[in-house]
Amino acid sequence: MPRTRKTPGKPASRASTRTNTTTTADGTDSAARRIDGRIAELDDWRGETLAKVRALVHTADPAVQETWKWRGTPVWEHNGILCTGESYKDVVKLTFPKGASLPDPKRLFNASLDGGTRRAIDIRRGDRIDGAALRALVRAAVAANASGGRARKR
């Protein structure tokens, strides 16, 4: 995914508006720092949950790329979006754009179940995260992106 640089005084390109990703002067992506900042600013169970999910995603796919999109959403990508990590008042939501085609034997998906393609996991305060099952979902999303299509449901 190309990185974009926002230049003061110039309108953002269509791509930079859509991805909301910036590059620092030394060429490093600031998305990781922005995600660090989001985790710190949450300063409660949501920040802890987002940090745990982030670590699980990185463990499942060491080649994952972090991006920052849609005015403040952490996104994990590998040949396309794997999942997003949104934080709300009562829930941390992980949305998998190709979730409907991913195997979910542990039934982690509990939101957006009526959607044609995406599925989400709503994590509430006190919920236990099944790390092995989440890592399996991330790996399935990587495989779906690599194949350019749908993952095989089991």
N, C-alpha and C positions, 0 to 999 in steps of 0.2 A: 504494500500500500504506500503510495507516495506521501511524503510528509509535506506539509505546507507551512509557510511562514507568513504571519500576519505583519503587514507593514503599516505603520501609523500613517494616516492620511490617505491611504488607498483603500478602495472598497475590497472586501474579501472576495476571493474567487468563489465560484459555485461549490467547488470541491471543499474548500476550507470552511465554508459556512456549513456544509453538510457534515463534515467530520469533526469540526471544532478541535482539531489537533494542532498544536504549535510545536515549533522547533526552536531551541535556544540558540544563541549566537555560536556556541561551539559545536552545533549540529546534533546535540543529543535530544531525544524526545522527552518532553516534560510530562507526558501522561503518567508515568510512574509516580512522579512527585505530586501530581494533582490527586492521584488516588490515595497516596500517603496522607495528603492534606484532608481529603474527605473522611478518611478513617479517623484522623485526629479530631476533626471538627465535630464528628458525631458524638464522641466522648461518652458513649454508653454501650449498651448491649449490641446496638446496631453496628457500631464501629468494630467491636470485637468480632461480630458475626461476619462482616464484610472482610476483615483481615483473615479470618479462618478460611472463608470461601476462596479468597485470593490465593492463599497458600496451597489449598487443595487443587486449584486449577493449575498452578505452576508445577505441582508435583505430578499431576496427570499428564501434562504436556510441557516439558521443559523448554520447548521452542515457541511457546505462546508469546504473542505480542500484546502489550497493553496499549489501549488507546482511550481517548477521552472524547466523547461525542455528545451531541444533543444537549448542549449547554450544561454539562455536568454529570454525565453517566459513564462510569467505568465500563469498559468493554474489553473482552478478551478475544483475540483473533488468531487464527491460523488458517491461511487460505480462505479467509472469510470469517464472519462473526461466529464464535462458538457460543458465547452467552454474554449477557449484560448483568451488571450488579447495581440495581436501583435501591435506594433507601427511602422509606416512607416513615411516617410516624409510628405505625404499628407493625411494620414488616420490612424485611430485606427480601427483595424479589430478584430471583435469577431467571432471566428469560432466555430461552434457547430458540432462535429463529427457525430451526429445522426440527424442533422437539417432537412434533407429531410423527416424524419418521424414525425417531431414535428408540432403541430398545430401552425399556424402563421396568425391568423385572422387580425392582424393589419399590416401585410406585412412588418415586420421589415427586413426580409432577402432581401438583395439587391446585394449579391455577391455570387459567386460559385453556381449559380442557376442551372447549367447544370450537376453538380456532382450527382452521384448516391446516396450518403449517407449524405455528409456534406453540410452545408449551412453557409453563413457568413453574417455579418452586417458590412458594411464599414461606419464608422462615420467620416465625414469631418468637418473641422473647421466651426463653426457656426450651425452645425446640432443640432436639438433639440432631446434629447433622451426621448422616451416614456417609462418612468420608469415602469408604470403598465404593459405594453406589454412585456418589457424585463424581468421583474420578472416572468411573466406568462411563458415565454419561458424557463427560468431557471428551474422553477418548473416542466415543462413538460419534460425537459431533466433529472431531478432527477427521475421522474416517469419512464421514458424509461430505465434508468440505473437500477432501482430497479426491473423492470419486466424482465430484462435480454434480452430485445428485443426492439421492436419498440413501440413508443408511438402511441396512436390513434389520427389520424388527425380528426379535426372537420370541 
